[in-house]
Amino acid sequence: MPRSKPEEPDSHRTMQVVNHISSLIENGTLQPGDKIPPEREFARTLKVSRASLRTGIGYLAAMGVMKVRHGVGTFVADGPPEFGKGSLGLMGALHGFQSWQMFEARILLESQVAALAAERSKEEHHTALAEEVAEMFASLGTPTEYLIHDVLFHRIISQASGNPILAAIIETITSAIYDYRRKTVEHSTDLRESAEMHREIFRAIRAHNAADASRLMEQHLRMAQDAQMLEKPTERKPSSARAKQAHTEARVHAS
């Protein structure tokens, strides 16, 4: 008797899940803080595979609509980030930025957030980070799923920083990043190296080593930037030479 193949998510079914849950939230059937039904039951109700359901929920979690509490269940987010509706405008602006500008901001913010997380994180954060790292290694062959765990990893670190303002900023930024990266992540060439860097960041935070956590986060983001620049070779950060030339030209035109 042939062995059955493991369930694989179907993109059409996944969006069916996303649209269905979104409509339940919009019409008030699901309220902020509500727990969604168990996976098997919900998949049967929606007539989709559990793999498609998990991917759809992962998409919503990465966008900040759902909150996955490991060992407890999946809930509708209690509300938008602390920036409220204003964050939507910020997200719109982020979509217009070039990736090098985004990375520049992320390096400045997240390296310091990682240091705070190393100083203030609790066991619950370490457990959640360890689970996301394990999921990254388990999804190396599925870039879209890997991206979900990557985004959640960075959000957990921001929550572990103990600063809700920084957590809100990171959540807003990662939502914009996820919405963009899910369209290009299939071109990633070496997710294992990325997963290993995340594991090193996790270990530094668990060891409460702020200096290492900050250094490793900056190293990880610079490596990620280089990897994405290879995917989009036409987008480059202006070199100091080009910037100097532009400055000279501006002075000539102004004179």
WOLIN-V728485 format. One record per backbone hydrogen bond with DSSP energy under -1.0 kcal/mol. NH is the residue of the N-H (numbers start at 1). CO is the residue of the C=O. If there is no record, write none. Layout:
NH|CO, NH|CO
//
This chain:
14|10, 15|11, 16|12, 17|13, 18|14, 19|15, 20|16, 21|17, 22|18, 23|19, 24|20, 25|21, 26|22, 27|23, 29|24, 30|24, 33|76, 34|31, 36|74, 42|38, 43|39, 44|40, 45|41, 46|42, 48|43, 53|49, 54|50, 55|51, 56|52, 57|53, 58|54, 59|55, 60|56, 61|57, 62|58, 63|59, 64|61, 65|60, 66|60, 67|75, 69|73, 72|69, 73|69, 75|67, 76|34, 77|65, 84|81, 86|83, 87|84, 88|85, 90|86, 91|87, 92|88, 93|89, 94|90, 95|91, 96|93, 97|94, 102|98, 103|99, 104|100, 105|101, 106|102, 107|103, 108|104, 109|105, 110|106, 111|107, 113|109, 114|110, 115|111, 116|112, 117|113, 118|114, 119|115, 120|116, 121|117, 126|122, 127|123, 128|124, 129|125, 130|126, 131|127, 132|128, 133|129, 134|130, 135|131, 136|132, 137|133, 138|134, 139|135, 142|139, 146|142, 147|143, 148|144, 149|145, 150|146, 151|147, 152|148, 153|149, 154|150, 155|151, 156|152, 157|153, 158|154, 159|155, 160|156, 162|159, 167|163, 168|164, 169|165, 170|166, 171|167, 172|168, 173|169, 174|170, 175|171, 176|172, 177|173, 178|174, 179|175, 180|176, 181|177, 182|178, 183|180, 184|181, 185|181, 187|184, 188|185, 195|191, 196|192, 197|193, 198|194, 199|195, 200|196, 201|197, 202|198, 203|199, 204|200, 205|201, 206|202, 207|203, 208|205, 209|204, 213|209, 214|210, 215|211, 216|212, 217|213, 218|214, 219|215, 220|216, 221|217, 222|218, 223|219, 224|220, 225|221, 226|222, 227|223, 228|224, 229|225, 230|226, 232|228, 235|232, 243|239, 244|240, 245|241, 246|242, 247|243, 248|244, 249|245, 250|246, 251|247, 252|248, 253|249, 254|250, 255|251
//
